[in-house]
Amino acid sequence: MAERNLSHLNYGHVGEAAFSLETREWSFGRKFTTPTLEQIGVRHGTQMISTEVVPASIQFPTGTVSTRLTDAKDNIKSLLRHHPQLVPVSDFIAEPSVTSAAILSTTATYDPLLGSLFATGSVTLDQETRSGNWESPRRVAATATGEAGNILCLTLLNKQTLGWDLDKTIRLGGVTFRDADQGYWNEDAAPIQQICFAESEDRSNLLAVRLPTRIVIFRPVYWQHRRFSGQSSHYELPASILDARPILNLDIKQSGGTPHADIAFNPDFQLQFAVVDQNHAWSIWDIDSSRKSDVYTMSCLVQGHIVPKETDDSDGEDGWARIIWVGDVNTVLICTRRQLSVIGFQGGSFEFLPCPPLFSPKSSDWILDVKRHPVMRNQFLVLTSTSLFLMAVTTSSDALDLNAHHVGTRIVTSWRHYRSAEDFTLSISVQMLDEDSTYSVLRC
């Protein structure tokens, strides 16, 4: 059968397909393996030193968690032998234990509430120690470390040149963690769920860290000499030339009472950011500061819901949501697993721009990821369970400037990716090969 969408590009297959009559499953010529991740360390000489502030005080079990009810009952019997005071509630432990084990097993592979835990930005020298001339901005990487990923680690990136011994004319330049200065911040025992630097061209970028109950906004700086800058009730943080310097907190009570799912800075104006929560409510916030002091305040500019609440059908979703700026400074894209909306806002009001559906209401497809085009600000890519869409938006301001009548979003083209429709761990990475070529990589 032909594709319904004539702009759909039917290529990108993962190899020759074969169907097994015994297992009744399809297999493809290209096989993909799950990558393994290792914590980034710092090399001093020939020794690799971990980025943990202190060794973990608790050793968590590494064995597999069973989701069988019989195993849960056996574990409860063993537990009662050591803690007989739990006998009165033993009948109420088995089923919640199986549910908990299923959640742990799933989130160990993929946690939909986690965003990116690595970001890079620029920091400048603190004003108190700055000489008459402005110091050059330094590139810094922000990561999560600690036994539960609950410590923010800032690392100054050093320049590195690599090459070949036989050919001295070719050298590759980049950045490295080698011999890098690091600073740490920690106030909560809760794990960090997202790290996000502002993308503006300012000399010093704001940094946001999303925790389960709040979002912390930082304005990192560096000193000329090491000093103790932050206090933690859980760790002894070492002295550093880096200071995370938290300036604001957005508690979930201030934005509706539901845990946040994503945060993004306005790429053209870093003193504005947007958040969306697990209940599909979103809000835009402005940051105000005084030139004569380091006091910062924030206020909500506009807020709303991804779709009208009476038409919201989010049963069975996992709390995942994303929000990004597209088109111009007054337009955001917000999506959940089943709904994608493009919203234009002006002052305290907003409007939904027309947006075509990516799949039918009866489809089992999910939205898995969304990324802004690295150059074309009016274009973005959306990854679903079966396809990759390239979409373009015409904002209200663009329509006025170009005398265009069509305002809204359209599908430029789409590709079938032939990955498992049940694999919700897929994501995309968008990069530029040169000024005219863009490529995207699917990863899981």
Salt bridges, closest charged atoms under 4 A:
GLU3 OE2 - ARG416 NH1 3.59
ASP71 OD2 - ARG68 NE 3.98
ASP126 OD1 - ARG245 NH2 2.79
ASP179 OD1 - HIS44 ND1 3.80
ASP181 OD1 - ARG226 NH2 2.70
GLU187 OE1 - ARG214 NH2 3.04
ASP188 OD2 - ARG214 NH2 3.02
GLU199 OE1 - ARG372 NH2 2.60
ASP243 OD2 - ARG245 NE 3.80
ASP268 OD2 - ARG377 NH2 2.76
ASP312 OD2 - HIS280 ND1 3.46
GLU317 OE1 - HIS280 NE2 3.50
ASP318 OD2 - ARG337 NH2 3.02
ASP369 OD2 - LYS371 NZ 2.83
